[in-house]
Amino acid sequence: MEANFTCMKKYFLLSVISLISVSFTSAQVICVLCFNTNDSISSNVTNFIVNGGMENTTCLPWPSADRYCPNSSAYNCDIANWTCTGGGTGTYACLMDNTYIYVVEGLRAAYFGNYFSQNCNSTQGDTSCITMNDCEVGGIPTGFPTNDPTYGGSQGVSLEQTVTGLTPGAYYVLEFWAGGEWSFTDPGVFGVDVGYGYTMLRNKPSTTSALDLCNYFIIEFIANAPTHTVKFTNWGHMCSSCTELILDNVRLYPASEVNPNVSLCVPPAPVAIFNAPNHICPGTCTSFNNLSVNATSYLWSFPGANPNTSVDQNPVNICYNSPGTYSVSLIVSNVTGSDTLTLNNYITVYPYPAPQGITQIGDTLFANPGAVTYQWYHFGVLIPGATDYFYVAQGVGDYNVVATDVHNCEVEAAIFDVVASVQFTDGVEQLAVYPNPARNTITIRNSATGANEISIYDLPGEKVLSVQPQRGSRQYESVYDISRLVPGIYYLEIRSSEKTYRAKFVKSSSR
C-alpha cells in the first residue's frame, strides 16, 4: 500500500499527517515521526525484522481462545520469530483479523490484551500526569504504567525480536503500524524500546474501514552494536475509554532507504570525550575508553605511539616504547558535524628502570641491588618465596629474575646452565668448612693439593679477606680468624693451579 504514500505526503504538508516529534529518550534515539495513515512509508527496503506482519503463526484470530503469551493461563500458540514476555495468568493477548479491524499487511495483526492499567498513581484510569508532544507521551512517573500482577505488573505484556547484522554507528529506522480496539473511543499508550529505553507513544482505535486512519511510526536511531532487541509493550487500557495496542507491519531498515519524500531528523552535534590508563612503563601498551556522545565515526591520533592512528571506537594495544609525555587527539563526527578533543601531555611513559644482571658466586645468584621488588624463576617457573635480590640455587639449569622499580616497571635478567654445588672429585670430599655457623674462627679442611690462595667474599660478591693457605696435616686442616667480619653470609673460595673450590658459611655474632 506504499504506492499511495505520495498523496498522503501531500496531505502531510497540509498537516493531515502528524508533525515531526523529536525524542531524546536516549542520545542514540534521534527522533520519532508519526504519520496519520494506513499506508506504509517506504518500499523495497532491507528489512531486518522477520515476520513483522505476524502472518507466520499457529494462533487463530479472536474470538478464538488462542493466546500467544507463555505466562497466560490460556497460552496455546506462538507468533514465529517473536517472543512474548511479561504479562500474567490473566493476559489475553491474541491475533486479530479484518473481521474487526483494518489489517494493513496480510491477514493478521497482534493484539496486546491486558485489562486496565495505572499510569500516574495507584488510581486506575488516572491520566492527569500525561503530557503530549504530538504522538509521544511524557509525564509518566517512574514505576508507571503498571498493572495487577495477574496482567504483568510493571512489566506489562511485550512482543520482542532480536535483530542481527546491524552496523554500529549507522542510522536505522523502525517503522510500524499501531492501531487499537474498535470498541473504545480514545487513544491508548504503549512503549517501544530499540535498545535505549522506552519511547512512549499513543495509538488510536481502529475499525474495518480503510478511511479510519491510524498511525504509522518511524523511530530513527543509531545502532551501537550489530545486535539490537526491538520490544513493544502495552500495560493495558490507560482509562475506561482508552484502547489497547494492536501492532502490524513491523520493519527495521537502513535510514538511507526511507522514502525520499520523508525528511528524517538531524542528530545533535557530536561531543568528543575519552579516557585511558595514562601512566605506563616504556614498552607497554594502553587502551582508550571512548565516552563520546552522538558520534558515528572516530579518528584518533597518538603521536609517538605504535600505531599512531586509529579509526576504532575504542582503540586497544596502543604501545609507547620511549619515556616521555605524549598528547592524544580524537575527532568524532556525524552527519551534523564534528568535534575535536586534544589532551596535551596526556600519556606519561615512565623512565626506563635500572638495568639488571645476574652474577653467580658459588651456588648463589645475585641480581643488581636497588630495585623495589624481585622475583626469581627456574626454567621460567616462579620460585615461591624467592623475592630477595639474591637466590641460593637449589639445582642446575636456567634462572631469571624480574625486578620492579618505584613505578612498578619491570626489567628482567637471565643466567643459563647454572651449576650449583661444592665440587667433589671421585666421591672424595675436597673442601669442608666448620663450624657453620661460626663465631670467631673457621676451620678449613682441604684435601686438594697445590692450593695457593684462599679468599672470602661477602654476599654482594666483594672480597673481604684473603689469606695464605696453611700446611698442617694430610688433610691440610687450617684455622682462620674471622672475628673482624660482620655477621652475615660469606663465600669461601680456594684456588689451585688446576681447580677452584667454593663453600658457603655463616658468620654469627661473636657474643
C-alpha positions in Angstrom: 0.0 0.0 0.0 3.0 2.3 0.0 2.2 3.4 -3.6 -0.4 5.8 -2.2 2.1 7.5 0.1 2.9 10.3 -2.3 -0.7 11.5 -2.0 -0.5 11.1 1.8 2.7 13.1 1.8 0.9 15.9 0.1 -1.6 15.8 2.9 1.3 15.7 5.3 2.3 19.1 4.0 -1.2 20.2 4.8 -0.8 18.9 8.4 -3.1 15.9 8.0 -0.2 13.7 8.8 1.2 14.4 12.3 4.1 16.8 12.8 7.6 15.6 13.5 8.1 14.8 17.2 11.7 14.9 18.3 12.6 12.4 21.1 15.7 12.4 23.2 14.8 9.5 25.4 18.3 8.4 24.7 21.2 10.1 22.8 21.0 7.2 20.4 17.3 7.7 19.5 17.4 10.6 17.1 13.6 11.2 16.7 10.2 9.9 16.2 8.0 10.6 13.1 4.3 9.7 13.2 2.1 9.6 10.1 -1.7 9.7 10.2 -2.2 7.0 7.5 -2.8 3.3 7.0 -0.3 3.2 4.1 3.3 2.1 4.8 6.0 4.7 4.5 8.8 3.1 2.4 9.0 0.3 -0.1 11.7 -2.2 -1.3 13.7 -1.9 2.0 16.3 -4.2 3.5 14.1 -5.4 6.4 16.0 -6.9 9.5 12.7 -7.9 11.1 11.3 -11.4 10.4 7.6 -12.0 10.3 6.8 -8.3 11.0 3.3 -8.8 9.6 2.5 -11.5 12.2 1.4 -13.9 9.4 3.5 -16.8 10.4 1.7 -18.0 13.5 -0.1 -21.0 15.0 -2.7 -18.7 16.5 -6.2 -18.5 15.3 -7.6 -14.9 15.4 -10.0 -13.6 18.0 -12.6 -14.5 19.2 -10.9 -17.9 19.4 -9.4 -18.8 22.8 -5.8 -18.8 21.3 -3.3 -16.8 23.4 0.4 -16.2 22.5 2.0 -15.2 25.8 3.5 -18.1 27.8 2.6 -16.5 31.2 -1.1 -16.6 30.3 -3.1 -19.5 31.7 -4.7 -19.8 28.3 -1.3 -19.9 26.4 -1.5 -22.3 23.4 0.1 -20.7 20.3 3.1 -18.6 19.1 4.0 -15.9 16.6 7.1 -17.1 14.8 10.3 -15.1 15.4 8.6 -13.1 18.2 8.9 -13.7 21.9 6.1 -12.7 24.3 7.4 -11.6 27.7 5.7 -10.3 30.8 2.0 -10.5 31.2 0.4 -12.8 33.7 -2.1 -15.6 34.1 -5.0 -13.2 33.0 -3.3 -11.8 30.0 -5.4 -12.3 26.9 -3.1 -11.2 24.1 -4.2 -12.8 20.8 -4.3 -12.2 17.0 -6.9 -10.0 15.2 -8.0 -10.2 11.6 -10.0 -7.9 9.3 -13.3 -9.1 10.8 -12.8 -6.4 13.5 -10.0 -4.1 12.3 -8.5 -2.9 9.1 -5.3 -5.1 8.7 -2.7 -3.1 6.9 -0.4 -6.0 6.0 -1.6 -9.6 5.3 -4.5 -11.0 7.2 -3.5 -10.7 10.9 -2.2 -8.2 13.5 -1.1 -8.7 17.1 -3.4 -7.6 19.9 -1.9 -6.8 23.3 -4.9 -7.6 25.5 -4.1 -6.9 29.2 -7.0 -5.3 31.1 -6.8 -1.8 32.8 -3.5 -0.1 34.0 -2.5 2.5 36.5 -0.5 5.3 34.8 0.1 8.2 37.2 -0.5 6.7 40.6 -2.4 3.7 42.1 -5.7 5.1 40.9 -6.9 3.1 38.0 -7.7 5.2 34.9 -6.0 8.4 36.2 -4.3 10.2 33.3 -3.7 13.6 34.9 0.1 13.3 34.7 0.3 12.6 31.0 1.6 15.2 28.7 1.7 15.1 24.9 4.2 16.1 22.3 2.3 15.2 19.2 2.0 11.4 19.3 4.6 11.0 22.0 3.7 10.7 25.7 5.5 12.3 28.6 4.9 12.9 32.3 4.5 9.3 33.4 6.4 8.9 36.7 9.0 6.2 37.4 7.4 2.8 38.2 4.4 3.5 36.0 2.5 2.4 34.0 1.8 -0.7 36.0 -1.0 -3.3 36.4 -2.1 -6.0 38.7 0.4 -8.9 38.8 -2.2 -11.0 37.1 -1.5 -8.9 34.0 2.2 -8.5 34.3 2.5 -5.7 36.9 5.1 -3.0 35.9 6.4 -5.2 33.1 3.2 -5.1 31.1 3.0 -7.5 28.2 5.6 -7.4 25.4 6.4 -8.7 22.0 10.1 -8.6 21.2 12.5 -9.7 18.5 16.3 -9.6 18.3 17.8 -8.4 15.0 21.4 -9.0 13.9 23.7 -7.7 11.1 23.4 -4.0 12.0 26.4 -1.8 11.6 27.4 0.0 14.8 27.3 3.8 14.3 24.9 3.5 11.3 21.4 5.1 11.2 18.3 2.9 11.1 14.6 3.4 11.3 12.0 1.2 12.9 8.7 1.5 11.0 5.4 0.0 12.2 1.7 0.5 12.2 -0.2 0.8 15.5 -4.0 0.7 16.0 -6.3 -0.3 18.8 -9.6 -1.9 19.7 -12.6 -0.6 17.7 -15.0 -0.6 20.7 -13.0 2.2 22.5 -13.1 5.9 21.6 -9.8 7.3 22.9 -6.2 6.6 22.2 -4.1 4.3 24.4 -0.5 4.3 25.5 2.3 1.9 24.6 6.1 1.8 24.7 8.8 0.9 22.2 12.4 0.1 23.1 15.1 -0.3 20.4 17.8 -0.8 23.0 17.9 2.6 24.8 14.8 2.5 27.0 11.1 3.1 26.2 9.8 5.8 23.9 6.1 6.2 24.9 3.5 6.6 22.1 -0.2 6.9 21.5 -2.3 4.5 19.5 -5.8 5.3 18.1 -8.7 2.9 17.9 -9.2 1.3 14.5 -12.2 -0.2 12.6 -12.5 -2.3 9.5 -12.7 0.9 7.4 -9.6 1.9 5.4 -10.7 5.5 5.9 -10.4 5.3 9.6 -6.8 6.3 9.8 -4.4 5.2 12.5 -0.6 5.9 12.7 2.5 4.6 11.1 5.5 5.4 13.1 9.2 5.8 12.4 11.8 5.7 15.2 15.2 6.8 13.9 18.1 5.6 15.9 21.9 4.9 15.8 22.9 1.3 16.2 25.5 0.8 18.9 26.1 -2.9 18.3 25.5 -5.5 15.5 22.6 -6.8 17.6 19.6 -4.9 18.8 16.4 -6.1 20.5 13.2 -4.4 19.4 10.5 -4.5 22.1 6.8 -3.4 22.1 5.0 -3.2 25.4 1.4 -2.4 26.4 0.3 -2.2 30.1 -3.4 -2.2 29.5 -6.2 0.3 29.0 -4.9 3.6 30.4 -8.5 4.7 31.0 -12.0 3.4 30.8 -12.4 4.7 27.2 -8.8 4.2 26.1 -7.9 1.4 23.6 -5.2 -1.2 23.9 -2.4 -1.8 21.3 -2.8 -3.6 18.0 0.5 -4.0 16.1 1.3 -4.8 12.5 3.8 -4.5 9.6 7.0 -4.0 11.7 10.1 -3.3 9.7 13.6 -2.2 10.6 15.8 -0.9 7.8 18.7 1.5 7.0 17.7 5.1 7.2 19.1 5.6 3.7 16.2 3.5 2.4 13.5 5.8 3.8 11.0 7.2 1.2 12.8 10.2 -0.2 9.7 12.3 0.4 10.3 11.9 4.2 12.8 14.2 5.9 14.5 12.4 8.7 15.7 14.2 11.8 19.2 15.8 12.1 21.0 14.3 15.1 22.6 16.6 17.7 26.2 17.5 17.2 28.8 15.0 18.5 30.9 15.6 21.6 34.3 14.0 21.9 35.2 12.5 25.3 37.6 9.8 26.3 39.9 8.4 29.0 42.6 5.8 29.3 45.2 4.4 31.8 47.7 7.1 31.1 50.8 6.4 33.3 52.6 3.4 31.8 56.0 1.8 31.6 58.2 2.0 28.5 57.5 -0.7 26.0 53.9 -1.3 27.2 50.5 -0.6 25.8 47.3 1.1 26.8 43.7 1.1 25.6 41.3 4.0 25.3 37.7 4.2 26.5 35.6 6.3 24.2 32.9 8.3 26.1 31.8 10.4 23.2 28.1 11.1 22.5 26.2 11.4 19.2 29.2 10.2 17.2 29.2 7.8 14.3 32.9 7.9 13.2 36.1 8.3 15.0 39.7 9.4 14.1 42.4 9.1 16.8 45.9 10.4 16.8 48.6 9.0 19.1 51.9 10.9 18.3 54.9 8.8 19.5 52.9 5.5 19.7 52.6 2.4 17.6 50.1 2.5 15.9 49.9 6.3 15.8 46.4 6.5 14.4 43.1 4.5 14.7 39.5 4.7 13.5 38.3 2.2 16.1 35.6 3.4 18.5 37.7 2.1 21.5 41.3 1.6 20.4 43.3 -1.1 22.2 47.0 -2.0 22.3 48.4 1.5 21.7 52.0 1.0 22.6 54.7 3.5 23.7 58.3 2.4 23.6 60.2 5.5 24.8 59.9 7.5 28.1 58.3 10.9 27.9 54.9 12.7 27.7 52.6 12.4 24.7 49.4 14.1 23.5 46.3 12.3 22.3 43.6 13.7 19.9 40.1 12.4 19.0 37.9 13.7 16.2 34.3 12.5 16.3 31.8 13.1 13.5 28.2 12.5 12.4 26.1 14.0 9.7 25.7 17.2 11.7 29.4 17.9 12.1 32.5 17.0 14.1 34.2 17.8 17.4 37.8 17.5 18.4 39.3 16.8 21.8 43.1 17.1 22.3 44.7 16.3 25.6 48.3 17.6 25.7 50.9 15.6 27.7 48.1 13.1 28.5 50.2 9.9 28.3 53.2 9.7 30.7 55.7 7.0 30.0 58.0 6.4 33.0 61.8 6.3 32.6 63.5 3.0 31.9 64.1 1.0 35.1 67.7 0.4 36.1 69.3 -2.4 34.1 69.5 -5.8 35.6 72.1 -8.6 35.5 72.9 -11.8 37.4 76.2 -12.9 38.7 77.0 -16.3 40.3 79.2 -16.7 43.3 79.2 -20.3 44.4 75.7 -21.6 44.5 74.2 -18.1 45.0 72.8 -15.9 42.2 72.9 -12.2 42.7 70.8 -9.6 40.9 71.7 -5.9 40.8 70.6 -4.4 44.1 68.4 -1.3 44.4 65.1 -2.5 42.9 61.8 -2.3 44.9 60.9 -6.0 44.3 62.4 -9.1 42.9 61.0 -12.5 41.8 63.2 -15.4 40.7 62.2 -18.1 38.2 63.7 -21.5 37.4 63.2 -22.7 33.8 60.6 -20.0 33.6 58.6 -21.3 36.6 58.1 -18.9 39.5 60.0 -19.9 42.7 57.7 -19.3 45.7 59.3 -17.0 48.3 62.3 -16.2 46.1 61.9 -12.4 46.4 65.3 -11.2 47.6 67.9 -9.7 45.3 69.9 -12.9 45.7 68.9 -16.6 45.4 70.7 -19.7 46.5 70.3 -22.1 43.6 68.8 -25.4 44.5 69.7 -27.2 41.3 71.2 -26.9 37.9 69.5 -25.1 35.0 68.4 -21.7 33.7 67.4 -18.9 36.1 65.9 -15.5 35.6 64.8 -12.6 37.8 62.2 -9.9 37.3 62.8 -6.7 39.2 60.4 -3.8 39.5 61.1 -0.1 40.3 59.1 2.5 42.1 56.7 2.8 39.2 56.2 -0.9 39.1 58.0 -1.1 35.8 59.8 -4.4 35.2 63.2 -5.4 34.0 64.5 -8.9 33.6 67.8 -10.7 33.5 68.7 -14.3 33.0 71.5 -16.7 33.5 71.9 -20.1 31.8 73.4 -23.5 32.6 73.9 -22.8 36.3 75.9 -25.5 38.2 75.2 -25.1 41.9 77.2 -27.3 44.3 80.5 -27.6 46.2 82.9 -29.5 44.0 84.0 -33.1 44.7 86.2 -35.5 42.9 85.8 -39.3 42.7 83.4 -39.1 45.7 86.1 -37.8 48.0 85.4 -34.5 49.8 87.7 -31.8 48.6 86.6 -28.9 50.9 84.9 -28.6 54.2 84.3 -25.5 56.5 83.2 -25.8 60.1 81.8 -24.9 62.5 79.0 -23.4 60.4 77.7 -21.0 61.6 81.0 -19.8 63.0 81.7 -17.0 65.6 85.4 -16.0 65.7 87.2 -18.8 63.7 86.6 -21.2 61.0 88.4 -24.5 60.3 89.1 -25.3 56.6 89.8 -28.9 55.7 91.1 -29.1 52.2 92.3 -32.4 50.7 93.3 -30.8 47.4 96.9 -30.3 46.6 98.6 -27.2 45.3 96.1 -24.6 46.8 97.8 -21.2 46.5 95.0 -18.7 47.6 92.1 -18.6 50.0 89.6 -15.8 49.6 86.4 -14.9 51.5 83.6 -12.9 49.7 80.6 -11.2 51.3 77.1 -11.6 49.9 77.3 -8.9 47.2 80.4 -10.6 45.9 83.1 -8.2 47.3 86.3 -9.8 48.5 86.6 -9.1 52.3 89.5 -11.4 53.3 92.5 -13.1 51.5 94.8 -15.4 53.4 97.7 -17.8 52.5 97.0 -21.5 52.8 98.4 -23.2 55.9 100.1 -26.5 55.7 99.2 -28.7 58.7 98.3 -32.3 58.1 97.5 -34.6 55.3 94.0 -33.1 55.1 95.5 -29.6 55.2 93.3 -28.6 58.0 93.8 -25.0 59.0 92.2 -22.5 61.4 91.5 -18.9 60.4 90.4 -15.8 62.3 87.1 -14.3 61.1 86.3 -12.2 64.2 86.7 -9.0 62.3 83.9 -10.0 59.8 80.4 -8.6 60.4 77.7 -11.2 60.9 76.3 -12.5 57.6 76.6 -15.0 54.8 80.1 -15.5 53.2 81.6 -17.5 50.5 85.0 -19.2 50.7 87.0 -19.8 47.6 90.2 -21.9 47.3 92.1 -21.7 44.1 94.8 -24.1 43.0 96.7 -24.4 39.7 94.1 -26.9 38.5 90.7 -26.1 40.0 88.7 -23.7 42.1 86.7 -24.9 45.1 83.9 -23.0 46.8 81.8 -23.3 50.0 79.4 -21.1 51.9 79.4 -20.3 55.6 77.6 -18.1 58.1 79.3 -15.7 60.4 77.2 -15.3 63.6 77.6 -12.8 66.3 80.7 -13.3 68.5 78.7 -12.7 71.7 
